[in-house]
């Protein structure tokens, strides 16, 4: 409740939260909201010349190159993009937490090895690595989510590692050790609760990056494959009609932009709320 109250006092964060809730509801109820099936190639979905139909009373956002309703495909595409965004980012945060906490708490050769591997992963451009992995593996919803998770965990691991090292030297941790507390007790009762705000903030901010990366992979043809709809492959399928049917590119592009911006706005607000050093700087 406190977090919601704080967000309600920030107009930009409140706007982002409203957009996120709206997009999630539209994706959840897509089968009941969508006016047509996303794969239905309608007989009257193209002009006599075979071109997509612009937005009209029958097709609110127009049709695509195959005569399918764009609104319906965007609604179902929201499900795909959000599932990948939330699932992949959840896995990435989990991996980053595990690596960062293990390296920061144990230190020694284990910590050094894990951090050098993290540095090695950070040296590769994330997009290039994702394209290579997606091209090697057969693109699918699960594979795309896994690929994105494998390239997005390194930033979380680095942040968590730094915070864990600082926490391990705090007086209350040293007191627990002096009293004979085991590693599991210290980690689960003292270290991880202090890292929870960091995980929430990075989890929220990471969704925006994940949605953009999924859209990029789908646009490049190595992401979600047709006929499954995602915001990225809707743009990919319509790029040759950029001038003849600009709504096929601009509308999904604007949705991706607004959704990513909303997650960033909420993530920035959560960072300010959970971090006392950031309060009042907005």
Order of alpha helices (4+ residues) and beta strands (2+ residues): alpha-alpha-alpha-alpha-alpha-alpha-alpha-alpha-alpha-alpha-alpha-alpha
